[in-house]
Amino acid sequence: MEILPNVSFKFSFDVATVYAVEMALNAHKIKMRMKRESLPFSREFLEEWQEELSLPNILWHLRVFMCGKGGLNAKVKRLGEHIILPLLQESIKVYEDHWKAILPSLKRNVSPLLRVWKTHGRDILKGICSASRLKWNIREIKVFFVEPIAGGHGDAFIEEGFITFEAVKAPLSKLLHGFTHEIAHLNTTDIIYQEDIRRKVLAECVNDLVAQQALIEAGILKSFNQNRLNRIFSRDIREWMTESEQRFLYDPKELKQVVENWWYKHLKSGENLRESIKTLFEEALHKMPLKQL
């Protein structure tokens, strides 16, 4: 019998605070369109974060603590207590009233998603496994809802089994698709760790096809959402590319066709994603030449 992970949901004030600070500082690894105007952090406060966590400041204080007594763990812990803890405590104070004010609307925003997941969640998890042909190697997935700052963005922390997902007000189809995309990341872990940004971007595209296929197999989606796929190849790839200093050229329509053709061959092949994606790399990489920096 196939063992599926248990999925839990939480509105964590602590997680939401750190996420809001990260986005306010424009510090996410991927550069995205954001709406930061409503966040309660002053410019001076954000500048303090940037100064305190700057590499010169971290190394200066680390050298001081290295001169003290104790082992490495104790010294690094003191560094965190000296620099990070005060910033977090002040951030929590600043963000608390704002979080309390928006929390009821955030819960309303995701209530349709939670109802669908309660009914179809296990079928979606099975569909992800069926599409990737990879077993679930995780027993628990913890989802933390955060303030919508980047239009419904989500992040999957693969080794820990955590997901942060923006509780945005959006059509249920968009919410469910984006959420399933993040859940699928925790199953397709083997294909994500790519040094070459081109391979990493292709893995993101494939992960979205896994999510769509899972929704089809769960009876929620009738066929692939072509509008979403067009947006992935025309816009999302350009955002994902910002995670690296590497840049590449590509034709959105041509690359979309290559990936879709490969996907249908994957479904017929019987291979798991770990093996079949090698063929995609062979077919697609020469159409994505790296730009010289």
Phi and psi in degrees as a GROMACS rama.xvg file:
@    title "Ramachandran Plot"
@    xaxis  label "Phi"
@    yaxis  label "Psi"
@TYPE xy
-70.4042  130.488  GLU-2
-95.2655  121.377  ILE-3
-103.332  147.544  LEU-4
-70.5787  149.64  PRO-5
-85.0075  133.347  ASN-6
-111.812  124.25  VAL-7
-119.107  157.241  SER-8
-127.86  142.325  PHE-9
-151.656  144.228  LYS-10
-101.911  97.1449  PHE-11
-99.0731  119.423  SER-12
-62.9544  -41.3659  PHE-13
-63.6615  -46.8951  ASP-14
-63.3982  -43.2809  VAL-15
-62.9149  -36.5324  ALA-16
-63.3922  -48.4517  THR-17
-63.3092  -40.5046  VAL-18
-62.1912  -43.4504  TYR-19
-63.5722  -40.9682  ALA-20
-64.2613  -44.5346  VAL-21
-56.6887  -45.6569  GLU-22
-72.1962  -36.8667  MET-23
-62.5904  -33.0941  ALA-24
-84.8368  -1.27136  LEU-25
54.0286  42.2805  ASN-26
-102.177  2.93382  ALA-27
-65.2421  148.14  HIS-28
-61.6643  -30.2356  LYS-29
-103.234  133.291  ILE-30
-86.2725  117.561  LYS-31
-126.424  165.954  MET-32
-73.79  127.169  ARG-33
-132.694  155.732  MET-34
-118.213  97.1217  LYS-35
-102.674  0.995795  ARG-36
-61.9032  -32.8705  GLU-37
-82.5493  -10.4823  SER-38
-68.3599  143.057  LEU-39
-87.575  9.63022  PRO-40
-87.5104  131.839  PHE-41
-77.0765  161.663  SER-42
-62.9986  -38.8405  ARG-43
-64.1346  -38.5614  GLU-44
-66.8551  -41.7797  PHE-45
-67.9547  -35.118  LEU-46
-65.2506  -32.8642  GLU-47
-65.1494  -41.961  GLU-48
-57.4359  -47.9783  TRP-49
-62.7483  -40.5435  GLN-50
-69.1793  -46.6314  GLU-51
-64.9199  -34.5909  GLU-52
-97.455  11.5052  LEU-53
-69.252  148.947  SER-54
-58.233  -43.2863  LEU-55
-58.9469  -41.1465  PRO-56
-69.0956  -42.2967  ASN-57
-60.1505  -48.2437  ILE-58
-68.5936  -34.0056  LEU-59
-60.8662  -50.045  TRP-60
-71.2012  -32.9258  HIS-61
-62.7457  -38.8144  LEU-62
-62.6792  -39.6709  ARG-63
-61.4276  -47.2243  VAL-64
-69.6106  -29.4418  PHE-65
-65.1581  -26.0476  MET-66
-76.361  -14.6972  CYS-67
-85.4917  -172.146  GLY-68
-85.305  161.864  LYS-69
102.499  171.444  GLY-70
-82.8179  177.753  GLY-71
-59.5189  -43.7635  LEU-72
-58.7683  -43.4197  ASN-73
-66.5508  -38.1125  ALA-74
-68.9417  -42.2419  LYS-75
-66.818  -37.5414  VAL-76
-60.5795  -42.2412  LYS-77
-64.5218  -35.1384  ARG-78
-61.515  -45.4752  LEU-79
-62.5456  -41.1776  GLY-80
-67.2836  -29.554  GLU-81
-80.0882  -37.3415  HIS-82
-107.665  -54.5017  ILE-83
-76.6168  -43.7095  ILE-84
-57.8903  -47.6192  LEU-85
-60.1559  -38.2429  PRO-86
-64.3343  -42.4565  LEU-87
-64.6611  -43.5289  LEU-88
-61.9639  -41.078  GLN-89
-70.5883  -37.418  GLU-90
-62.5525  -42.3021  SER-91
-61.4164  -40.9668  ILE-92
-62.966  -43.6091  LYS-93
-68.2794  -38.7512  VAL-94
-86.9721  -16.6845  TYR-95
-58.3956  -51.6822  GLU-96
-63.1978  -39.4076  ASP-97
-61.9143  -45.0766  HIS-98
-62.8615  -43.6487  TRP-99
-62.2692  -35.0854  LYS-100
-71.6082  -36.4936  ALA-101
-93.5116  -15.001  ILE-102
-56.0215  -45.1999  LEU-103
-58.2829  -40.2573  PRO-104
-70.5841  -34.0148  SER-105
-64.0992  -40.5317  LEU-106
-65.0093  -38.6974  LYS-107
-65.4282  -39.3666  ARG-108
-58.7688  -40.0855  ASN-109
-97.7932  -2.7189  VAL-110
-59.0393  -38.9428  SER-111
-63.2011  -38.6646  PRO-112
-62.1758  -43.7599  LEU-113
-66.6239  -35.1918  LEU-114
-66.1365  -43.5744  ARG-115
-65.4324  -41.5751  VAL-116
-64.3942  -37.0652  TRP-117
-60.6894  -35.3446  LYS-118
-85.9089  -42.2442  THR-119
-114.472  2.32476  HIS-120
-55.9348  -46.8009  GLY-121
-64.6928  -37.7049  ARG-122
-65.7748  -35.9158  ASP-123
-68.0835  -42.1353  ILE-124
-61.5908  -40.8251  LEU-125
-65.4222  -39.3509  LYS-126
-64.8901  -37.5188  GLY-127
-61.6092  -47.3893  ILE-128
-62.6003  -40.2042  CYS-129
-65.2392  -40.9378  SER-130
-71.3958  -38.8104  ALA-131
-87.1466  -23.0527  SER-132
57.7752  34.4655  ARG-133
-119.464  137.419  LEU-134
-73.2019  152.885  LYS-135
-73.7545  121.646  TRP-136
-105.386  15.4915  ASN-137
-127.771  140.989  ILE-138
-100.121  -18.4158  ARG-139
-144.795  136.1  GLU-140
-120.616  123.585  ILE-141
-109.157  121.405  LYS-142
-105.682  128.456  VAL-143
-116.344  117.111  PHE-144
-82.1494  139.283  PHE-145
-131.749  173.344  VAL-146
-65.143  136.925  GLU-147
-75.699  108.578  PRO-148
-117.657  -28.579  ILE-149
-118.98  33.2735  ALA-150
74.2822  22.3246  GLY-151
108.837  27.0203  GLY-152
-71.2407  150.439  HIS-153
-137.217  155.613  GLY-154
-136.015  138.678  ASP-155
-110.953  126.665  ALA-156
-101.482  97.3299  PHE-157
-65.3998  -46.3355  ILE-158
-67.3534  -32.1922  GLU-159
-89.5637  -18.7195  GLU-160
77.179  26.4962  GLY-161
-105.884  150.225  PHE-162
-134.25  133.84  ILE-163
-107.05  137.602  THR-164
-144.484  129.255  PHE-165
-70.3762  129.18  GLU-166
-84.2483  67.3973  ALA-167
-85.2116  150.147  VAL-168
-82.2689  112.476  LYS-169
-156.579  162.63  ALA-170
-55.3869  144.54  PRO-171
-55.9509  -38.5308  LEU-172
-60.5072  -39.8202  SER-173
-68.7071  -44.7698  LYS-174
-59.2143  -48.9861  LEU-175
-65.4839  -38.5916  LEU-176
-67.5639  -47.2987  HIS-177
-63.0729  -39.8207  GLY-178
-66.4235  -43.7214  PHE-179
-64.015  -34.6094  THR-180
-57.8263  -44.9253  HIS-181
-69.7185  -40.389  GLU-182
-59.7988  -42.6761  ILE-183
-61.2568  -31.2854  ALA-184
-56.6819  -32.146  HIS-185
-76.8958  -11.1566  LEU-186
-98.9492  -32.7212  ASN-187
-97.5804  31.7543  THR-188
-56.6171  -34.9467  THR-189
-63.4471  -23.2959  ASP-190
-97.3142  -6.94411  ILE-191
-85.1758  -37.4821  ILE-192
-73.9609  90.8449  TYR-193
-128.798  128.433  GLN-194
-72.2945  -38.8804  GLU-195
-75.0106  122.912  ASP-196
-60.868  -28.2255  ILE-197
-64.9365  -43.7068  ARG-198
-66.0977  -38.2894  ARG-199
-65.4269  -41.107  LYS-200
-65.5783  -42.8899  VAL-201
-61.1059  -38.6437  LEU-202
-63.7181  -35.5926  ALA-203
-64.7011  -43.1016  GLU-204
-60.3545  -45.0166  CYS-205
-63.1352  -41.0308  VAL-206
-60.2498  -35.7042  ASN-207
-70.0302  -34.8112  ASP-208
-65.7845  -37.2278  LEU-209
-60.4878  -44.8044  VAL-210
-62.1404  -45.2665  ALA-211
-64.6161  -42.3067  GLN-212
-62.5623  -37.856  GLN-213
-63.4487  -41.0171  ALA-214
-67.9246  -32.6071  LEU-215
-67.3702  -46.9511  ILE-216
-67.4485  -25.8675  GLU-217
-82.2878  -2.4203  ALA-218
78.8366  16.7874  GLY-219
-95.772  -36.4419  ILE-220
-113.437  134.385  LEU-221
-78.7384  -37.7663  LYS-222
-157.384  174.856  SER-223
-60.559  138.608  PHE-224
-80.8058  98.3428  ASN-225
-67.034  -32.4049  GLN-226
-62.3629  -42.1811  ASN-227
-66.0892  -43.1299  ARG-228
-62.5244  -40.8085  LEU-229
-61.9527  -39.871  ASN-230
-67.0517  -36.8901  ARG-231
-59.9899  -47.5711  ILE-232
-80.2944  -22.3344  PHE-233
-95.0709  -28.1657  SER-234
-125.229  -51.9067  ARG-235
-61.9519  -38.0567  ASP-236
-58.3148  -38.5344  ILE-237
-66.3902  -33.755  ARG-238
-71.386  -46.1573  GLU-239
-59.8453  -32.0276  TRP-240
-63.0726  -26.3944  MET-241
-71.1623  -7.49356  THR-242
-68.6959  -15.9522  GLU-243
-128.081  161.478  SER-244
-81.2912  -12.9435  GLU-245
-70.8207  145.358  GLN-246
-133.469  149.355  ARG-247
-139.065  159.608  PHE-248
-99.289  149.246  LEU-249
-166.03  157.012  TYR-250
-101.507  115.359  ASP-251
-54.0892  -45.6995  PRO-252
-67.3262  -41.9299  LYS-253
-65.8999  -45.1852  GLU-254
-66.5133  -39.1651  LEU-255
-59.3147  -42.7142  LYS-256
-64.5525  -40.6342  GLN-257
-62.6828  -45.7136  VAL-258
-67.289  -42.8035  VAL-259
-64.2663  -43.5125  GLU-260
-60.5784  -42.7163  ASN-261
-62.1455  -40.2331  TRP-262
-61.7804  -43.3205  TRP-263
-66.0105  -33.9917  TYR-264
-68.8731  -36.1525  LYS-265
-61.2024  -44.9848  HIS-266
-62.3403  -33.9343  LEU-267
-83.2769  -21.2463  LYS-268
-74.4392  -32.5382  SER-269
85.4602  -4.74758  GLY-270
-76.3465  153.129  GLU-271
-81.3795  165.453  ASN-272
-63.2435  -33.3741  LEU-273
-57.916  -35.9409  ARG-274
-89.0883  -45.0273  GLU-275
-70.7906  -24.5733  SER-276
-67.9198  -20.9243  ILE-277
-61.0121  -36.6227  LYS-278
-66.3325  -39.7599  THR-279
-60.5412  -43.6174  LEU-280
-59.1287  -41.6903  PHE-281
-63.5372  -36.6447  GLU-282
-84.8822  -25.0851  GLU-283
-105.94  -32.498  ALA-284
-61.4588  -35.067  LEU-285
-70.7461  -12.8699  HIS-286
-94.3387  5.96696  LYS-287
-129.778  62.147  MET-288
-63.9943  136.916  PRO-289
-68.8993  141.275  LEU-290
-84.0807  144.473  LYS-291
-80.8498  125.522  GLN-292
